[in-house]
Amino acid sequence: MLAIIAACVLAALTAEATGWTALNGYMFVTSCVVAALLVRPGDLLSLTVSPPLAYFTAAVLAESLLTLGSDGFARGLAIGLGTRLADVAPWLFLGTALVLLIAVFRGLPANFRDFSDQLNGRRPRR
């Protein structure tokens, strides 16, 4: 998750400097796919719900850095954050959908069964 946050903060700062706004989305989708492919199969369940939260954290960090030192910090942060989230919304859906798709093929259903077994006090099936 830290890799997704770091990649998205770096992409947001680079996109702001270069004017290439699609870089935010490309980096989010790429980092989500890489995370879904590299994470341990036992951690797939927590990974599937984390990408939007990771991007939001990265967006807050990036906008805080970009707005730092200007008048009306809170207002600038709110406007910048709203604009950034609106611009990247389709990429958020795509990245999250790809994480779910990859996770299903890597063993997410087994994670759901194990989690259900733990909640219901049954021994995990293995």
Steps between C-alpha positions, in 0.01 A plus 500: 500500500788732572629439148164605353497813715859591413447440129182708496656791692796500263266484199285785633801725555644411159164554329472842662848596382459369145130563441439139400197428719446144375822398676307476828265241357766302317714475810206400720391221265857379451578495871171320575573228244856456627376481860234242410760286324767524771303484825490174692182302427405522868490880480276523194188569706644812661652615169165496320352770722810715535578667161240780519606581855866495397431740213303732727790507745742573216275774363477669840878485541566633149246780526634595842849531355377694198284738706756551777599862544209652310228717648184311589662161552179321600304644209776422251534149638126435476473632145814321382398174661151513352637576156764228519250235613253598229771481232621158606162335579490279186856388570404414859221275374729336244783440747267360765326274246834365376610430858179306560533307174862404564424415863218264402738300283771504769277352773267765639204259531709277728582806713128573534433141607783508756381834635144367528625192678692714749197718567276199555747316723571219256842364420637625165466261207840407360 
